[in-house]
Amino acid sequence: MSDSTLFMQRGARHISLPQIGQKGQQLISDATVLIVGMGGLGCAAASYLNSSGIGRMIIADFDSIDASNLSRQILFGPDDIGKSKIMIAKKRLNEINPINNIEALSLKINQQELEALQLNNKVIILDCSDNFNTRFEINKYCVRYGHYLVSGSAIRFEGHYSVFGNDYKLQPCYECLYKAEDESLEDCQGSGVLGPIPGVIGAMMATETIKIICNIHRKNTHLNIFEGISNEWRQINIKKNNTCSICN
Ligand SMILES: [Zn+2]
């Protein structure tokens, strides 16, 4: 099957949606996303964005694959243990959708690394990292350049996600919600996480990203909380913090 036929057929169920249509699928195909972190969230979000036909995906992680990752990092298998996450992720994603342009960056994200990427102003950044330091670096960059930031986290049976941006003069940023001093960082290693929870949140992050691309997203900034034991979703309105040094 030719690439153009495959492109049309892959997008057929999107094109059937009146909110997306042919125009939206073309926007998806023209879009660029940067996914920071190829853990449980990143594997899920990247899988859905890749299969949805995102034209250019940049994936960043500096870690290698550990056996304890396999319960939730669904792009990896036992033969991949010890190998680079981004190299294996790129290979798997390419097998599933050979048309997409996937760039793999083996690095720990900071301002200089982000600047060096010279991303265009339409890029959407998905924060699938697992530490506040990286999260603050990404947020600062998104505020400076007015990029949308789709942020997620998962621990135990609970998951969170939010969409920030892209008018930070009026809208809150990630640091309006969290401060550096909040960092008593709980991680999956110390606290545990049920494998599918990052999958739920990663899929929601991919959904929000596609909605932004197709301009059908809601403009309010919320913290969306999924509680896996009770199977409840809660939504908390995030207000702009007028003392936030990043977005004011
Ligand atoms: Zn702020």
Boltz pocket constraint, residues with backbone or C-beta under 6 A from the ligand:
constraints:
  - pocket:
      binder: B
      contacts: [[A, 171], [A, 172], [A, 173], [A, 174], [A, 175], [A, 176], [A, 177], [A, 241], [A, 244], [A, 245], [A, 246], [A, 247], [A, 248]]
      max_distance: 6.0
